[in-house]
Amino acid sequence: MRAWTVDADDIRVAEDFDDALLHHTPEIDSFLNLDRDDKFIVIGTKGFGKTLLLKAKRILYQRDGRAACLPTGNLLDKPIGDKIFGKEALTFFAASSLPWSKLWLTAIAATTLKHLGRADGLRVTAKLTGLMADERLHGVIDHFVRLLDFTPSELQRAAADTDGHLLPRLRAVNSPVAIFIDGVDEYFNKHIESRTSLPSVTGPLSPSVWYFAQLGLVEVAYQLRRINHHLKVFAAVRKEAYARLQTTVMSQQYRGSAVDIVYPVESLREIFVNNIRLEKSDRMVWPERLRADPIEAFLGRTKISHVYTGEEEDAFDYVCRHTLLRPRDLMTIGERLAALRPEERRHEHRVKEAVNLGATEIAREYLTEIAPTSPTWTSSASSGASPGTSSPATRSRSSSGATAPRALSSTSGTSSARSIESGSSAISITTGSEATGSSDSCGPARARSSPMACYRARHVTSCTPCCRT
């Protein structure tokens, strides 16, 4: 596994995985413990390493040989492509998580029974018989996607057959089977990202589809563990979707089945250092310092000075405050730093340039991510405004009142905006704390504050050094 791997999808087989890059916390260790099966759902926002953790669990199961692992050809079962719903189907699937639970249960039951050779002699509807007989369908996602083509009435009949015929056989399974499912949120992303698109292009859309598709999977994974301890379903879901389960009567049970990925700053530092150690020594500014201080060896310094105040801060704190405290963000910035030649990294201004470029990329991606839930955000790129024109996007202002040129802004009420600037471009993110004069407000007067407070207000509870340029 190479250093600064931004996307865990680059890990395709067990041999690609390097356990040294997996940061261990007590909760993560409890999830990876093969002698425990009470944790089977991985939750987190984008960039926190859900896919990596799920792949680590699969590889451990595979190496131990204690269960038949599905899918057979890949580490994780992951949908790709696009599903366009008709109006009737959308109404059916957007109503609640119940249709999704039935669909997931049928897909998992069909996959498991076919894999174990226990699908013969079933007396079910013609549609479900065809599904069970199709040898081209192997994994849970294969069956899941095919079931999405059923009409609501066909799905109801298939669900009845699953309860009456497939489940009894599933209860009787006495050999261990472990199923690993990922990427359900990405498959239905258009339902929360494409609200302005034409239905003729995307088909009818509903944000509820994105939420309920994931919640249904969580519910079924929990139910299956109760009816047969030999069958285990491990899945990754977005924290935003999982939060909706907290309003159900089963919220405590579901919470006890999940591992919530959260990394303190100390853990992020370790992740950063582990990636530095994967670099060759000739990529270091000071190779002789690699063992004693990997960050100094890589960056060529232990401190970085503030461009306006001249105050010096720890080099990793400087990097970290340009992120959203996500491992993926550190990979993005680390990759840009590693792209510099060691002699370039000797110069502080080159390090700052690379970090700022990485931070700009992170912020732009984040603004795109929150766009569906922040209807007032604007973008000069999406509005088609050219540099220098006076569009609403280019007129967004920072907390000091200065205009942020070519800004992407996310506004919240009457909050002011903070910006990350690099050259002629700027990312502007608004936060309530700055509008109210909170002690966490950003600026040279504040030495310690959060990086992009609108994100942390929603997803992160801790506050770390982050806001100075």
URNOR-V640521 format. One record per residue. N is the residue number from 1. RES is the residue in one small letter. SS is DSSP state (H for helix, E for strand, C for the rest). PHI is phi in radians with two decimals (999 if undefined). OMEGA is omega in whole degrees, -180 to 180 (NA if undefined). Layout:
n res ss phi omega
N RES SS PHI OMEGA
N RES SS PHI OMEGA
//
This chain:
n res ss phi omega
1 m C 999 -176
2 r C -1.38 178
3 a C -1.20 175
4 w C 1.03 176
5 t C -1.29 -176
6 v C -1.32 -174
7 d C -2.00 180
8 a H -1.16 177
9 d H -1.16 176
10 d H -1.19 176
11 i C -1.55 -174
12 r C -1.72 180
13 v C -2.29 -176
14 a H -1.03 -177
15 e H -1.19 179
16 d H -1.34 -172
17 f C -1.50 176
18 d C -2.08 -176
19 d H -1.09 -179
20 a H -1.12 -179
21 l H -1.53 179
22 l C -1.59 -179
23 h C -1.38 -175
24 h C -1.76 170
25 t C -2.13 180
26 p H -0.96 -179
27 e H -1.23 177
28 i H -1.15 178
29 d H -1.10 178
30 s H -1.16 178
31 f H -1.23 -177
32 l H -1.40 -180
33 n C -1.14 -177
34 l C -1.23 179
35 d C -1.52 177
36 r C -2.07 179
37 d C -2.23 -179
38 d C -1.49 178
39 k C -1.99 -178
40 f C -2.45 177
41 i E -2.06 177
42 v E -1.80 -180
43 i E -2.09 179
44 g E 3.03 175
45 t C -1.41 -179
46 k C -1.08 174
47 g C 1.56 -178
48 f C -1.66 173
49 g C 1.61 179
50 k H -1.10 -178
51 t H -1.11 180
52 l H -1.07 -179
53 l H -1.16 179
54 l H -1.16 177
55 k H -1.17 177
56 a H -1.08 178
57 k H -1.11 180
58 r H -1.08 -178
59 i H -1.12 178
60 l H -1.11 177
61 y H -1.08 -177
62 q H -1.13 -180
63 r H -1.18 -178
64 d H -1.30 179
65 g C 1.20 -177
66 r C -1.56 180
67 a C -2.71 171
68 a E -1.32 -175
69 c E -1.75 177
70 l E -2.12 7
71 p C -1.33 -177
72 t C -1.52 -175
73 g C -1.65 -179
74 n C -2.38 178
75 l C -1.24 -179
76 l C -2.25 174
77 d E -1.56 -170
78 k E -2.43 180
79 p C -1.34 174
80 i C -2.32 179
81 g C 1.66 -174
82 d C -2.53 177
83 k C -1.99 178
84 i C -1.81 180
85 f C -1.60 167
86 g C -1.40 -177
87 k H -1.11 -179
88 e H -1.14 -179
89 a H -1.14 -179
90 l H -1.10 178
91 t H -1.05 -179
92 f H -1.15 -175
93 f H -1.41 -178
94 a C -1.54 -175
95 a C -1.33 -178
96 s C -2.92 178
97 s C -1.45 -176
98 l H -1.05 177
99 p H -1.03 180
100 w H -1.22 177
101 s H -1.06 179
102 k H -1.13 -180
103 l H -1.14 179
104 w H -1.09 -180
105 l H -1.10 178
106 t H -1.12 -179
107 a H -1.11 -179
108 i H -1.21 180
109 a H -1.11 -180
110 a H -1.08 -179
111 t H -1.09 -177
112 t H -1.14 -178
113 l H -1.14 178
114 k H -1.16 -180
115 h H -1.13 -178
116 l C -1.56 180
117 g C 1.25 -178
118 r C -2.06 -177
119 a C -1.79 -178
120 d C -1.33 173
121 g C 1.32 178
122 l C -1.32 178
123 r C -1.87 -177
124 v C -2.26 -179
125 t C -1.08 -178
126 a H -1.05 -179
127 k H -1.12 -180
128 l H -1.26 176
129 t H -1.07 178
130 g H -1.09 178
131 l H -1.12 -178
132 m H -1.20 -176
133 a H -1.51 -177
134 d C -1.29 -177
135 e C -1.32 178
136 r C -1.37 -179
137 l C -1.68 -176
138 h C -2.05 -176
139 g C -1.59 178
140 v H -1.05 -178
141 i H -1.15 175
142 d H -0.97 -179
143 h H -1.26 179
144 f H -1.05 -179
145 v H -1.12 178
146 r H -1.15 179
147 l H -1.14 177
148 l C -1.12 178
149 d C -1.45 177
150 f C -1.20 173
151 t C -1.29 178
152 p H -0.95 180
153 s H -1.20 177
154 e H -1.16 177
155 l H -1.16 178
156 q H -1.10 179
157 r H -1.18 178
158 a H -1.11 178
159 a H -1.13 178
160 a H -1.12 178
161 d H -1.17 177
162 t H -1.08 179
163 d H -1.12 -174
164 g H -1.51 -172
165 h H -2.16 -177
166 l H -1.38 -177
167 l H -1.09 177
168 p H -0.99 178
169 r H -1.24 179
170 l H -1.16 178
171 r H -1.10 -176
172 a C -1.48 180
173 v C -1.09 -177
174 n C -2.12 175
175 s C -2.02 -174
176 p C -1.11 176
177 v E -2.34 178
178 a E -2.13 -177
179 i E -2.02 -176
180 f E -2.17 -173
181 i E -2.18 -178
182 d E -2.54 169
183 g C 1.37 179
184 v H -1.13 180
185 d H -1.08 -178
186 e H -1.20 -179
187 y H -1.10 -178
188 f C -1.91 -177
189 n C -1.00 -176
190 k H -1.08 -180
191 h H -1.25 175
192 i H -2.03 -176
193 e H -1.91 -171
194 s C -2.06 -177
195 r C -1.13 -179
196 t C -1.64 -179
197 s C -1.34 180
198 l C -1.33 177
199 p H -1.02 178
200 s H -1.16 179
201 v H -1.67 -174
202 t H -1.69 -168
203 g C 1.43 178
204 p C -1.05 -176
205 l C -2.17 174
206 s C -2.69 178
207 p H -0.99 -179
208 s H -1.06 179
209 v H -1.06 -179
210 w H -1.06 -179
211 y H -1.25 -172
212 f H -1.21 178
213 a H -1.07 180
214 q H -1.36 -179
215 l H -1.15 178
216 g H -1.07 178
217 l H -1.15 178
218 v H -1.06 -179
219 e H -1.06 -179
220 v H -1.21 178
221 a H -1.02 179
222 y H -1.20 -179
223 q H -1.11 -178
224 l H -1.14 178
225 r H -1.09 -178
226 r H -1.40 -176
227 i H -1.61 179
228 n C -2.72 -176
229 h C -1.28 177
230 h C -1.36 -177
231 l E -1.81 -178
232 k E -2.20 177
233 v E -2.04 177
234 f E -1.87 -175
235 a E -2.54 176
236 a E -1.96 178
237 v E -2.36 179
238 r E -1.30 -179
239 k H -1.06 -179
240 e H -1.08 178
241 a H -1.32 -177
242 y H -1.06 -178
243 a H -1.04 -179
244 r H -1.21 178
245 l H -1.26 -178
246 q H -1.21 179
247 t H -1.66 -179
248 t C -1.68 -179
249 v C -1.23 -179
250 m C -1.72 -171
251 s H -1.03 -178
252 q H -1.19 178
253 q H -1.15 179
254 y H -1.12 -179
255 r H -1.11 179
256 g H -1.22 -179
257 s C -1.68 -172
258 a E -2.04 171
259 v E -1.92 -178
260 d E -1.68 -176
261 i C -1.38 176
262 v C -2.41 -179
263 y C -2.08 171
264 p C -1.23 -177
265 v H -1.04 179
266 e H -1.06 178
267 s H -1.21 178
268 l H -1.12 177
269 r H -1.08 180
270 e H -1.13 178
271 i H -1.07 180
272 f H -1.09 -179
273 v H -1.13 -180
274 n H -1.06 178
275 n H -1.26 176
276 i H -1.03 -178
277 r H -1.16 176
278 l H -1.40 178
279 e C -1.30 177
280 k C -1.24 -177
281 s H -1.07 -180
282 d H -1.30 175
283 r H -1.67 -180
284 m C -1.59 173
285 v C -1.25 178
286 w C -2.20 -178
287 p H -0.99 -177
288 e H -1.18 -180
289 r H -1.69 -173
290 l C -1.07 -178
291 r C -1.30 -175
292 a C -1.35 -177
293 d C -2.61 -177
294 p H -1.02 -178
295 i H -1.19 176
296 e H -1.11 179
297 a H -1.07 -177
298 f H -1.38 -176
299 l H -1.58 -179
300 g C 1.42 -177
301 r C -2.87 175
302 t C -1.86 -179
303 k E -2.24 174
304 i E -2.31 -175
305 s E -1.57 177
306 h C -1.27 -173
307 v C -1.16 -178
308 y C -1.74 -174
309 t C -1.57 -177
310 g C 1.38 179
311 e C -1.17 -180
312 e E -1.71 177
313 e E -2.37 179
314 d E -1.00 -175
315 a H -1.07 180
316 f H -1.23 176
317 d H -1.02 178
318 y H -1.07 179
319 v H -1.12 -173
320 c H -1.10 -177
321 r C -1.28 173
322 h C -1.68 180
323 t C -2.12 174
324 l C -1.79 -179
325 l C 1.06 177
326 r C -1.98 177
327 p H -0.95 -179
328 r H -1.07 180
329 d H -1.14 177
330 l H -1.11 178
331 m H -1.16 180
332 t H -1.10 -180
333 i H -1.22 179
334 g H -1.06 179
335 e H -1.12 178
336 r H -1.20 178
337 l H -1.19 -180
338 a H -1.18 179
339 a H -1.25 176
340 l C -1.34 174
341 r C -1.21 -179
342 p H -0.93 -180
343 e H -1.19 175
344 e H -1.29 -179
345 r H -1.20 176
346 r C -1.15 -176
347 h C -1.65 -176
348 e H -1.02 -176
349 h H -1.16 177
350 r H -1.25 175
351 v H -1.09 180
352 k H -1.08 179
353 e H -1.05 -179
354 a H -1.12 -180
355 v H -1.15 180
356 n H -1.14 177
357 l H -1.12 177
358 g H -1.11 179
359 a H -1.13 177
360 t H -1.10 178
361 e H -1.09 179
362 i H -1.09 -177
363 a H -1.17 178
364 r H -1.07 180
365 e H -1.13 180
366 y H -1.14 179
367 l H -1.08 176
368 t H -1.15 -178
369 e H -1.13 -176
370 i H -1.56 -177
371 a H -0.92 -178
372 p H -1.08 -180
373 t H -1.81 178
374 s C -2.26 -172
375 p C -1.10 -177
376 t C -1.61 -179
377 w C -1.23 -180
378 t E -2.32 -178
379 s E -2.49 177
380 s H -1.15 179
381 a H -1.21 -178
382 s H -1.28 179
383 s H -1.44 178
384 g C 1.43 -179
385 a C -1.27 178
386 s C -1.55 -180
387 p C -0.96 177
388 g C 1.68 179
389 t C -1.39 -174
390 s C -1.74 176
391 s C -1.49 178
392 p C -0.99 -179
393 a C -1.14 -177
394 t C -1.30 -179
395 r C -1.69 178
396 s C -1.12 -173
397 r E -2.08 177
398 s E -1.43 -178
399 s C -1.12 179
400 s C -1.53 179
401 g C 1.67 -180
402 a C -1.33 179
403 t E -1.24 177
404 a C -1.72 -176
405 p C -1.16 178
406 r C 0.85 -174
407 a E -1.55 164
408 l E -1.75 -176
409 s E -2.15 174
410 s E -2.12 -173
411 t C -1.78 180
412 s C -2.48 -179
413 g C 1.06 -180
414 t C -1.77 -177
415 s C -1.12 174
416 s E -1.54 -174
417 a E -2.00 170
418 r E -1.96 -175
419 s E -2.25 172
420 i E -1.94 -174
421 e E -1.98 176
422 s E -2.53 -178
423 g C 1.19 -176
424 s C -1.65 -178
425 s E -1.88 179
426 a E -2.60 171
427 i E -1.89 -176
428 s E -2.10 -178
429 i E -2.17 -176
430 t E -1.64 179
431 t E -2.41 180
432 g H -1.13 -176
433 s H -1.08 -179
434 e H -1.27 -180
435 a H -1.25 -176
436 t H -1.63 180
437 g C 1.34 179
438 s C -1.04 179
439 s C -1.16 178
440 d C -1.58 -177
441 s C -1.12 -170
442 c C -1.72 175
443 g C 2.61 -178
444 p C -1.00 -178
445 a C -1.24 180
446 r C -1.77 -177
447 a C -1.45 -177
448 r C -2.29 179
449 s C -2.78 -178
450 s C -1.43 -172
451 p C -1.24 -178
452 m C -2.36 -164
453 a H -1.09 -180
454 c H -1.15 177
455 y H -1.27 -175
456 r H -1.18 178
457 a H -1.05 -178
458 r H -1.65 -168
459 h H -2.20 -173
460 v C -2.24 -176
461 t C -1.64 -177
462 s C -1.48 180
463 c C -2.21 -175
464 t C -2.29 -179
465 p C -1.04 -179
466 c C -2.87 -165
467 c C -1.75 -178
468 r C -1.34 -175
469 t C -1.25 NA
//
